Amino acid sequence: MGSIKIVAFAGSLRSGSHNKKLIRIAAAGARAAGAQVTDLDLRDVAMPLYDGDIEREQGLPPNAKVFKRLLVEHHGMLISSPEYNSAFPAVLKNAIDWASRPEPNEPALAAFKGKIAGLMAASPGHLGGVRGLAVLRSILSNIGVIVIPTQMAIARANEAFDEDGSLKDERQQAGIEAVGAEVVRFARGLSEVK
């Protein structure tokens, strides 16, 4: 069996995002578990708001195709998402919506069905973004993604990180790394069954 491939990204565009820091920790955990990890910044694959007219007249926009192809080519994904008004951000929902659209001669939800996902969040609030993760988990599950049971939400994220980007709390650091490793284990197990 070849190497397990995981794509890792944050549902935030801000360059100093707490969730971009968090996803790097999870990606390190996946690499330590033997995965080949592709780091992705959603800013690098900016997409227009989903519009059925654009899809009908032009097909998927170029960056939506890039994002979708990455999901198709990887066994799983790590997603760290902020929480905006009790849900995950529009930029992440928009990317999911575009990637869910079928292209000619392609099975439905090819970018999502049977993929493994690990979720995490960081927020300055007291709940750490857990409400947004519940919505994200529901949507991903509904489109065929196998979301691992373990997830983590880091509260008071504005105080949680050291200058080097690691978490000050060693248990939280280990927990986020473990989410990355668990996605790899699930993906490897599923790959061996196929």
Buried (B, 14 or more C-beta within 10 A) or exposed (E): EEEBBBBBBBBBBEEEBBBBBBBBBBBBBBBEBEBBBBBBBBBEBBBEEBEEEBBEEEEBBEBBBBBBEBBEEBBBBBBBBBBBEEBBBEBBBBBBBBBBBEEEEEEEBBBBEBBBBBBBBBBBBEBBBBBBBBBBBEBBEEBBBBBBEBBBBBBEBEEBBEEEEBBEEEEBBEBBBBBBBBBBBBBBEBBEEE
